Amino acid sequence: MSPAPPFGHSHPREEDSAELLARVPQLLGAMRSVGSGLELHSTLNRICETAAVLADARYAAIGVVGEDGEGLVDFVHHGPDEPTARRIVNEAPRSCGAR
């Protein structure tokens, strides 16, 4: 008898396990591409695109906060067009971070 899963989780169905197993090569490829990245922006683009594909998401975005904690120094996205991406950045919630 297998142990019970943690609260709020269920045992994966066979179809779910097969789907996750099929995504492992994509995840490994993403890890290799990140490791070979020479330029931060292009590496973030690859991470963003791969994350969207692996999550079966229409959109993905990564914002890089500046060292001073004020605003974004880089923003990469997958899915939305440029005007939509700009609106996302301009309307994004602001935070003071963990203190």
C-alpha positions in Angstrom: 0.0 0.0 0.0 1.5 3.4 -1.0 1.5 6.3 1.5 -1.2 8.9 1.3 -0.4 12.0 -0.6 0.1 15.3 1.3 -3.1 17.2 2.1 -4.5 18.9 -0.9 -2.6 16.7 -3.4 -3.7 13.5 -5.1 -1.9 10.7 -6.7 -1.0 11.5 -10.3 -3.0 9.7 -12.9 -1.2 7.6 -15.4 -2.0 10.1 -18.2 -0.6 13.0 -16.1 2.6 11.1 -15.4 3.0 10.3 -19.1 2.5 14.0 -19.9 5.0 15.1 -17.3 7.5 12.5 -18.5 7.1 13.8 -22.1 8.0 17.3 -20.9 11.3 16.3 -19.2 13.3 16.6 -22.5 12.0 20.2 -22.9 12.9 21.0 -19.4 16.4 19.6 -19.8 16.8 21.5 -23.0 15.8 24.7 -21.3 18.3 24.1 -18.5 21.0 23.6 -21.1 20.1 26.7 -23.0 20.2 28.8 -19.8 23.6 27.4 -19.0 24.9 28.3 -22.4 23.4 31.8 -22.4 26.0 34.5 -22.9 23.6 37.5 -22.8 21.0 38.0 -20.0 18.2 39.3 -22.2 18.4 36.4 -24.6 18.6 33.9 -21.8 15.6 35.4 -20.1 13.7 35.1 -23.5 14.5 31.4 -23.7 13.4 30.9 -20.1 10.2 32.8 -20.6 9.3 31.0 -23.8 10.1 27.6 -22.4 8.1 28.3 -19.2 5.1 29.2 -21.3 5.4 26.0 -23.4 5.9 23.8 -20.4 3.0 25.4 -18.5 0.8 25.3 -21.6 0.3 29.1 -21.0 -0.6 31.7 -23.6 1.6 34.3 -21.9 4.7 34.5 -19.8 6.8 37.4 -18.6 9.9 38.1 -16.5 10.7 41.4 -15.0 14.2 42.2 -13.7 14.2 44.8 -10.9 17.1 47.2 -10.8 19.7 47.0 -8.1 18.2 50.1 -6.4 14.8 48.3 -6.2 13.2 51.0 -8.3 11.6 49.9 -11.5 12.5 47.3 -14.0 15.8 47.3 -15.9 14.6 44.5 -18.2 11.3 43.0 -19.2 10.9 40.0 -21.5 7.6 38.4 -22.5 6.2 35.6 -24.6 2.7 35.8 -26.1 1.4 39.4 -25.7 2.1 41.9 -28.4 4.3 45.0 -27.6 1.4 47.4 -26.7 -0.1 44.8 -24.3 3.3 44.0 -22.8 4.0 47.8 -22.2 0.5 48.1 -20.5 1.3 45.1 -18.3 4.6 46.8 -17.1 2.9 50.2 -16.6 0.0 48.7 -14.6 2.0 46.2 -12.6 1.6 46.3 -8.9 4.4 47.9 -7.0 6.0 46.3 -3.9 8.5 47.3 -1.3 9.8 43.7 -1.1 10.3 41.6 2.0 11.5 43.4 5.0 
